[in-house]
Amino acid sequence: MTEREGQVLRAIGQGRSNREIAREFEVSETTVKSHVSRVLAKLELRDRVQAALLAWRLGLVTAREAPEVVKPRGASA
């Protein structure tokens, strides 16, 4: 995996969208989609959820970097 693909994997683990990743790396969303596809293929992952979980398991993401959890409407605290 390339350095950029590793960065994309970490960003996925942080819960970032393709648009957010593109802005951060100053590339197009199409480029990010290509990176995401290559990451999934190289790691034999089915989807972004699996990629995010792997990023956590590998320690690429800390709890501090985790996205905030949004509770569904009507859910009790």
BALOBA-1460 file (C-alpha; in Angstrom, 3 decimals):
// residues 77
<rec num="1" residu="m" x="0.000" y="0.000" z="0.000"/>
<rec num="2" residu="t" x="1.263" y="3.464" z="-0.830"/>
<rec num="3" residu="e" x="1.760" y="6.185" z="1.751"/>
<rec num="4" residu="r" x="-1.258" y="8.070" z="0.370"/>
<rec num="5" residu="e" x="-3.436" y="4.965" z="0.555"/>
<rec num="6" residu="g" x="-2.412" y="4.615" z="4.208"/>
<rec num="7" residu="q" x="-3.417" y="8.216" z="4.803"/>
<rec num="8" residu="v" x="-6.767" y="7.555" z="3.151"/>
<rec num="9" residu="l" x="-7.289" y="4.452" z="5.301"/>
<rec num="10" residu="r" x="-6.622" y="6.532" z="8.418"/>
<rec num="11" residu="a" x="-9.048" y="9.225" z="7.217"/>
<rec num="12" residu="i" x="-11.727" y="6.575" z="6.625"/>
<rec num="13" residu="g" x="-11.138" y="5.362" z="10.173"/>
<rec num="14" residu="q" x="-11.694" y="8.917" z="11.377"/>
<rec num="15" residu="g" x="-15.100" y="8.862" z="9.698"/>
<rec num="16" residu="r" x="-14.256" y="11.362" z="6.973"/>
<rec num="17" residu="s" x="-16.215" y="11.487" z="3.723"/>
<rec num="18" residu="n" x="-14.599" y="11.440" z="0.295"/>
<rec num="19" residu="r" x="-15.278" y="15.175" z="0.030"/>
<rec num="20" residu="e" x="-13.560" y="15.880" z="3.356"/>
<rec num="21" residu="i" x="-10.571" y="13.741" z="2.405"/>
<rec num="22" residu="a" x="-10.310" y="15.475" z="-0.975"/>
<rec num="23" residu="r" x="-10.272" y="18.889" z="0.680"/>
<rec num="24" residu="e" x="-7.633" y="17.832" z="3.197"/>
<rec num="25" residu="f" x="-5.295" y="16.365" z="0.577"/>
<rec num="26" residu="e" x="-6.146" y="19.013" z="-2.030"/>
<rec num="27" residu="v" x="-7.174" y="16.491" z="-4.670"/>
<rec num="28" residu="s" x="-10.435" y="15.744" z="-6.470"/>
<rec num="29" residu="e" x="-13.126" y="13.489" z="-5.058"/>
<rec num="30" residu="t" x="-12.550" y="11.213" z="-8.051"/>
<rec num="31" residu="t" x="-8.926" y="10.786" z="-6.975"/>
<rec num="32" residu="v" x="-10.048" y="9.949" z="-3.439"/>
<rec num="33" residu="k" x="-12.534" y="7.399" z="-4.776"/>
<rec num="34" residu="s" x="-9.676" y="5.758" z="-6.682"/>
<rec num="35" residu="h" x="-7.558" y="5.628" z="-3.528"/>
<rec num="36" residu="v" x="-10.440" y="4.155" z="-1.526"/>
<rec num="37" residu="s" x="-11.064" y="1.509" z="-4.192"/>
<rec num="38" residu="r" x="-7.388" y="0.530" z="-4.216"/>
<rec num="39" residu="v" x="-7.281" y="0.339" z="-0.417"/>
<rec num="40" residu="l" x="-10.340" y="-1.928" z="-0.358"/>
<rec num="41" residu="a" x="-8.958" y="-4.139" z="-3.122"/>
<rec num="42" residu="k" x="-5.431" y="-4.428" z="-1.703"/>
<rec num="43" residu="l" x="-6.712" y="-5.278" z="1.771"/>
<rec num="44" residu="e" x="-9.502" y="-7.498" z="0.437"/>
<rec num="45" residu="l" x="-12.152" y="-5.499" z="2.273"/>
<rec num="46" residu="r" x="-15.814" y="-5.350" z="1.326"/>
<rec num="47" residu="d" x="-16.562" y="-1.721" z="2.212"/>
<rec num="48" residu="r" x="-15.588" y="1.434" z="4.107"/>
<rec num="49" residu="v" x="-16.934" y="0.014" z="7.356"/>
<rec num="50" residu="q" x="-14.444" y="-2.831" z="7.217"/>
<rec num="51" residu="a" x="-11.703" y="-0.345" z="6.328"/>
<rec num="52" residu="a" x="-12.612" y="1.849" z="9.310"/>
<rec num="53" residu="l" x="-12.573" y="-1.121" z="11.659"/>
<rec num="54" residu="l" x="-9.192" y="-2.206" z="10.322"/>
<rec num="55" residu="a" x="-7.797" y="1.303" z="10.805"/>
<rec num="56" residu="w" x="-8.869" y="1.104" z="14.466"/>
<rec num="57" residu="r" x="-7.434" y="-2.384" z="14.932"/>
<rec num="58" residu="l" x="-4.119" y="-1.277" z="13.458"/>
<rec num="59" residu="g" x="-4.011" y="1.734" z="15.779"/>
<rec num="60" residu="l" x="-4.164" y="4.249" z="12.933"/>
<rec num="61" residu="v" x="-6.998" y="6.069" z="14.700"/>
<rec num="62" residu="t" x="-7.329" y="7.054" z="18.349"/>
<rec num="63" residu="a" x="-10.510" y="7.682" z="20.305"/>
<rec num="64" residu="r" x="-9.692" y="11.384" z="20.232"/>
<rec num="65" residu="e" x="-9.864" y="11.335" z="16.414"/>
<rec num="66" residu="a" x="-13.096" y="9.364" z="16.295"/>
<rec num="67" residu="p" x="-16.204" y="10.926" z="14.809"/>
<rec num="68" residu="e" x="-18.872" y="11.979" z="17.252"/>
<rec num="69" residu="v" x="-21.660" y="9.488" z="17.563"/>
<rec num="70" residu="v" x="-25.008" y="10.974" z="16.595"/>
<rec num="71" residu="k" x="-27.977" y="9.351" z="18.232"/>
<rec num="72" residu="p" x="-31.024" y="8.684" z="16.073"/>
<rec num="73" residu="r" x="-34.042" y="10.884" z="16.706"/>
<rec num="74" residu="g" x="-36.189" y="9.595" z="19.500"/>
<rec num="75" residu="a" x="-33.343" y="7.617" z="21.105"/>
<rec num="76" residu="s" x="-33.082" y="8.033" z="24.845"/>
<rec num="77" residu="a" x="-29.833" y="9.139" z="26.461"/>
